[in-house]
Amino acid sequence: TEIHCDADNVEVYGDERHLTECFVNLILNAVEALKIKNEAGARIDIMVIVEENLVQVDVQDNGTGIEYKNLTKIFRPFSSTKSNSRGGVGLNYVSNVIKQHHGEIRVKSVVGKYTLFQIVLPMYRKR
C-alpha cells in the first residue's frame, strides 16, 4: 500500500467515526478484490489531493475490477456481486455518509485491471 498526500494538515468538517468507517470499507473491499485476483504485485494506492476548498481522496487497487454493468448498481442498498457478501450495504453506507458530508463519490473500474474510488469533500477552513 502506498499513501501519498500533497498537503500537510488537511482537515474536513464531519463525523470522524463515520468518515473513518467509509475509508475502512473501501480498503477492505480493495483487499478482498486483491485476494480474489490472487496475483503478484497486488497494490492499494491512496492519494490525497487538495485543490482550492476541496479534498479528494483516491483509493485504487489493481484487483479484479467491477464489470461495467454493475457500476451503476454498487451504491444501491443490498446490492452485491460477491458470493460471500456481508449483505451489500457497505458501499451504500459509504455513498450516504459522503453525501451527508456535502461530498461526492465516483468510481472507475476496468475488469481484471483496477478499481478507483474517488471521494471529494469540502475542506475545513479555520476562521
PLY file of the C-alpha trace (Angstrom):
ply
format ascii 1.0
element vertex 127
property float x
property float y
property float z
element edge 126
property int vertex1
property int vertex2
end_header
0.00 0.00 0.00
1.26 3.43 -0.92
-0.15 6.62 0.57
0.60 10.00 -0.97
-0.63 13.38 0.28
0.16 16.64 -1.47
-0.59 18.83 1.57
0.02 18.91 5.30
-2.73 19.06 7.93
-5.67 18.53 5.60
-8.93 18.65 7.53
-12.54 18.17 6.56
-15.51 19.06 8.72
-17.51 15.98 9.61
-18.08 12.96 11.77
-14.72 11.25 12.29
-16.24 7.85 13.11
-18.45 7.71 10.02
-15.77 9.02 7.66
-13.23 6.55 9.05
-15.74 3.74 8.51
-16.08 4.84 4.86
-12.35 4.57 4.20
-12.06 1.29 6.10
-14.89 -0.10 3.97
-13.19 0.94 0.71
-9.86 -0.50 1.82
-11.43 -3.81 2.92
-13.20 -4.07 -0.44
-9.87 -3.46 -2.18
-8.16 -6.14 -0.08
-10.92 -8.59 -0.95
-10.58 -7.85 -4.69
-6.82 -8.42 -4.45
-7.29 -11.73 -2.62
-9.74 -12.93 -5.27
-7.39 -11.96 -8.11
-4.51 -13.59 -6.21
-1.62 -12.32 -8.34
1.82 -11.00 -7.52
2.17 -7.22 -7.40
-1.08 -6.58 -5.55
-1.38 -2.89 -4.63
-3.66 -0.43 -2.94
-2.76 3.20 -3.55
-4.28 6.01 -1.51
-3.77 9.55 -2.69
-4.95 12.80 -1.11
-5.21 15.77 -3.45
-6.06 19.29 -2.28
-7.41 21.87 -4.70
-8.85 25.18 -3.58
-11.50 24.29 -0.96
-11.79 20.58 -1.81
-10.04 17.43 -0.67
-10.05 14.44 -2.99
-9.12 11.02 -1.64
-8.44 8.30 -4.20
-8.43 4.66 -3.18
-7.24 2.47 -6.05
-6.45 -1.23 -6.24
-5.24 -3.45 -9.05
-7.62 -6.26 -8.16
-10.48 -7.90 -10.02
-12.28 -4.73 -11.09
-16.02 -4.22 -11.41
-17.99 -5.07 -14.52
-19.34 -2.00 -16.33
-22.96 -3.21 -15.98
-22.54 -3.29 -12.19
-21.01 0.19 -11.77
-24.43 1.86 -11.63
-25.68 -0.65 -9.04
-22.87 -0.79 -6.47
-24.15 2.10 -4.35
-27.69 0.67 -4.08
-28.66 -0.95 -0.76
-28.36 -4.76 -0.63
-26.57 -4.84 -3.99
-23.58 -7.16 -4.16
-21.81 -9.18 -6.81
-19.90 -11.23 -4.24
-20.93 -14.74 -3.28
-19.71 -14.21 0.30
-21.35 -10.80 0.63
-21.91 -9.14 4.00
-25.33 -8.02 2.82
-24.45 -5.44 0.19
-24.79 -2.41 2.44
-21.16 -1.24 2.63
-20.93 0.94 -0.47
-24.45 2.24 0.07
-23.36 3.34 3.55
-20.23 4.98 2.12
-22.24 6.84 -0.51
-24.79 8.08 2.04
-22.16 9.28 4.51
-20.22 11.12 1.81
-23.41 12.83 0.57
-24.31 13.82 4.16
-20.89 15.50 4.35
-21.68 17.53 1.21
-19.28 15.45 -0.81
-19.43 13.13 -3.75
-18.11 9.69 -4.60
-17.15 8.39 -8.02
-15.96 5.01 -9.22
-13.96 3.96 -12.27
-13.05 0.38 -13.00
-11.77 -1.99 -15.65
-12.35 -5.71 -15.10
-9.11 -7.51 -14.35
-7.14 -4.24 -14.12
-8.20 -1.82 -11.40
-10.91 -0.10 -9.38
-10.63 3.54 -8.36
-12.92 5.21 -5.84
-12.67 8.99 -5.66
-14.17 10.84 -2.71
-14.37 14.63 -2.83
-15.17 16.55 0.36
-15.19 20.24 1.24
-12.08 21.25 3.17
-12.41 22.64 6.69
-11.18 26.19 6.96
-10.32 27.57 10.39
-11.67 31.06 10.91
0 1
1 2
2 3
3 4
4 5
5 6
6 7
7 8
8 9
9 10
10 11
11 12
12 13
13 14
14 15
15 16
16 17
17 18
18 19
19 20
20 21
21 22
22 23
23 24
24 25
25 26
26 27
27 28
28 29
29 30
30 31
31 32
32 33
33 34
34 35
35 36
36 37
37 38
38 39
39 40
40 41
41 42
42 43
43 44
44 45
45 46
46 47
47 48
48 49
49 50
50 51
51 52
52 53
53 54
54 55
55 56
56 57
57 58
58 59
59 60
60 61
61 62
62 63
63 64
64 65
65 66
66 67
67 68
68 69
69 70
70 71
71 72
72 73
73 74
74 75
75 76
76 77
77 78
78 79
79 80
80 81
81 82
82 83
83 84
84 85
85 86
86 87
87 88
88 89
89 90
90 91
91 92
92 93
93 94
94 95
95 96
96 97
97 98
98 99
99 100
100 101
101 102
102 103
103 104
104 105
105 106
106 107
107 108
108 109
109 110
110 111
111 112
112 113
113 114
114 115
115 116
116 117
117 118
118 119
119 120
120 121
121 122
122 123
123 124
124 125
125 126
